[in-house]
Amino acid sequence: MRVFLTLLVLGVATIVSVATLSSAYQTKAAAATEADDIRQIDLDGLKKLLHRDPKDTRPLLVNFWATWCDPCRDEFPDLVRIDEDYRGKPLNFVSISIDDVSDIKSAVPKFLKEMKANMRVVLLNVSDPEPAMHIVDPTWDGQLPATFLYDKQGAIVFKHFGRIKPDELRAAIDKEVMSVK
């Protein structure tokens, strides 16, 4: 009987240990997946993102931000709500971090997790930001945050430098989403 109880206790202990390790592994794997979901783009990647497939008629909302930018951090909850509210609607939303590439596995995913952000995020990895800014909008001087809404033809129909006014952005998005058939 003692042998049976000893084996039973050892068996239960083994199951608990495996379950705990499995849970810890899954938590680490989930965190790694979140960080891996943030991919780097270069200048060519930015061009491809902005000059979309002509078959994609959804408006494109692009927001440039950084974790070290206080106005960006202040505005981000509004962007998360906008992303949540427009999921399932014909809107393509990409959030572009301009943080240092070394932050792609640390500060950026940590911030996104804190914000409960689910939108598509890329990190712009360029040594000189001037050409990137000129591609996005020749009048953009690099101020952050910067938000651009492109219509289905790829023309800028809304832009805002600094913290967005959510009602203004929503009105612009609604107008473009309504035009998608």
N, C-alpha and C positions, 0 to 999 in steps of 0.2 A: 504494500500500500504506500509506504514511504517513497519508494522508487517512482510509483505512478504520480504522486503529488509533486515530487521534485521535477519530474519531466514536464508535468503540467505547468508548474510555475516557470520553468525555463522556457517553455513554448510561448506562454503569454508574454514573458519579458522580451523574447525575440520579436514577437509580432509588434509589440509597442515600440521597440527600438527601430524596427524597419519602418513603421508608420511615421515615427518622428523624423527619421532621416529622409524619408520620401517627401514629407511635408516641407522640410527645410530645403531640400533640393528643388522642389517645385517653386518655392518662394524665390530662391536665387535664380532659377530659370526664367520665371516671370519677369523679374527685374532686368535680367540680361536681355530678354526679348524686347522690353520697352526701350532700352537703350539702343538695341540693334535696329529698332524701327526708325530711328532718327538717322537718316542717311545724309552724307555730304553731297553737295552739288558744287560744281565749279561754274565758271562763267558760261560755258557751253550748256551745262545743265539748267542754268537760269534762263538762258535763251529758249531752250526747249520747253521749259515750264510755261513761259509767257507766250510763246508762239505755238499754240496748241493745234491739235488735230482738228481740221475743219469740220469733221463729223461730230465733234463735241460742242454742242450748242449751249452748254451751261455757262452762265457767267462765272468768272473766276475772281475770287476774293483772295488777296495776298496781303499779309501783314508782316512787316519786318520789325524785329524786336531783339532784345538781348536781356539776359538775366541780370546784368549789372546796370541796366537802365531803369531808374525808378518810375518814370511815367509808363514804361512798358509793363512793369510789374503791376502798377495800379490799374492799367487798362485790361489786363489779361482776363480777369473774371468776366468782364463784359463780352470778350471774344469767345470765351468758353460757352456762355449762355447763348450767344448768337449761333455758334456751331451746333449746340444741342437743339435749338429751335428750328434750324434749317436742315437738319438731317432728314433725309428722305425727300427733300425738295431738290429741284434741279440747280444746285449751287456747288461749285467746286471751291473748296477753301484750303489754302495752303499757308501755313505759318512758317516764316523763314527766320531762323535764329542767325544772328551774326556774331554769336559768341566765338571765342577761340576754339579751334578744333579740339584742343585737349579737354574741353568741357562736354564733349558729345557723350561721354559715358558717365559723367558725374553731375555737374551743376545743371545742365539742361534737362536731363530726365528727372532729376530731383525736383526741379521747379515745376515741370509739367505734372508730376505726380501730386505735388502740393495743390496745384490748381485744378486737379481732376480733369485735365485736358485730354481730349480724344481726337482732336483734329490732326490732319496730316502735318508733320513737322519735318523740315529739312534744315540742315545747317549749311550756310553759304561759306565756302572755303575759298577765299580769294586773297591774294597778297595786296592788291590795290583795289579799294572799293569804288574808285571813280568810274571805271568802265561799267561795272554792275549797276551803279546808280543811273548812269546815262541810258542803259538798256531799259531800265524800268520806267524812267521818266526823266527827260533831259533837264527839267526844272528842279528836280530833287537835289537838295544840297547835303543829304545824308542824315537829316534830323530823324530821330527816333522817338516814339514809334512812328512808322509810316504805313499807311493802309491804302491800298489801291483796289478798285473794283473794275474789272474789264468786262465789256459786254461780249455777246457771242461772236462778234467779229474781231475781238481782241483790242478794241479801243478803250481807253480809260474813260469811264463815265462817272467815277467818284474817286477823289483822293483826299487824304487828310494827313497832315503832319502833326505829331503830338497826339495826346490822348483823344480817342474818338468820342464823339457824342453818339451813343448807341441809337437814339431815335433817328438821327440823320442817316446813319449807315443802314439801319433797317429799312428806311424809306427807299434808299437807293437800291438796296438788294431786292426789295419787293417789286420795284418797277422792272428790274431786269429779269427776275424769276417769272413774272407774269408774261413777259414777252417770249418766253421759251415755249414752244409748242411741240 
